[in-house]
Amino acid sequence: MSRFLLSFFALASLLGAGLCAAPYHPADPLTNPGFVAFYNNQYDKAYAYFKAEVQSHPNDPDSYNHLAQTILYRELFRDGALESEMVSGSNPFLRRAKLSVSPQVKTEFLACIERSLQLSNAALENDPDDVHAWYSSGVAHGLRANYSFLVEKAWIESLREAAASNKANKQVLTLQPDFTDSRLVVGLYEYVVGNLPFYMRILGVVGGFHGNKEGGIRQLQDVAQNGTLSKYDAQIILAVIYRREHHPELALPLLQHAANQFPGNYLFRLEQVQMYSDLGNKTAALQELAEIDHLRSIGAPGYQSLCGGQTAYLRGNLLFWYGDFDHALVNLQQATAAAPTLNLDTAVLSWLRLGQTYDLKKNHQAAVVAYKEVIATAPQSNGVSSLPSSTRS
């Protein structure tokens, strides 16, 4: 299990069913305090718990996977990558550079994955039908696929690791066809490969499989309803996919459920703002933003780390699209004033939207100043070339 960003890179396909003499029936992850902390963005707390779990269960591959997952997502959260993925979506303006992680973090993450795979492989040498070992192996390869894609930007290596996760999960379903959690990877494989451009398919990494978007979504729906280990991941992934497929009415209930299930994770509320906006419900979107600001102001658990500039940007952006430029301007000025505390994507988009608002209000001199701030904030962004030529002089 590797949370929602694994959604697009841990790929798998489904083969025929078999029989397993020792079925694997895992417990709900929310019975584990480490995962409760993890899903509520309390990564330091989750890290401490899973570090202790590794020390008390040094021969369990799952403990190393749990720790590796927490290490990776703690870095993504610190960098703003999780926030950008959920809130900024597939916005093409900014292309994020490699995530900068310390040598110590990289070493610890990769060592956890390697140890997990060593233990899983040793168990499979002893019993090739060990469902637990196959599943643990699939998780480890999926996490390494995530790392290769999100941190190293190593696309081909990421696909190779995803293919290994694919193979492991196929074997799980061959041995134990009622192991619904492995269908998470099955569904992702179907959906993602169905979206891959032709040139990536001919690389051979996906083995000539063409994918099926609709079939993949059905598999994910099954996991979201009937899974155990991957149930919450599947629900979050479906929300992301529904957004990508322009079905905010389907994403919204999943996000509302996730926000109630994990009240310390403000990302789900931020994404609801976008879904209400996409549905044309300006009032509900503004009400959700007001609730987020309230939770932040009273120091609700999980909201202490949320910068007020983030909600100012979301409100300003929302009002911009509804043509309320005067109120949008006030909020975007607040967002850009807080730009140094925002993640890179939001800082860039705040300056860009501010410039556009000034332009629409016929204040072109102020617009040029804002556009130059876009360039200064992210000089390597491919979005620089799309700015008005007057700002690049």
Summary of the structure (lengths in Angstrom):
residues: 393
radius of gyration: 21.9
end to end distance: 48.7
largest distance: 73.4
contacts: 1371
relative contact order: 0.11
helix: 72%
strand: 0%
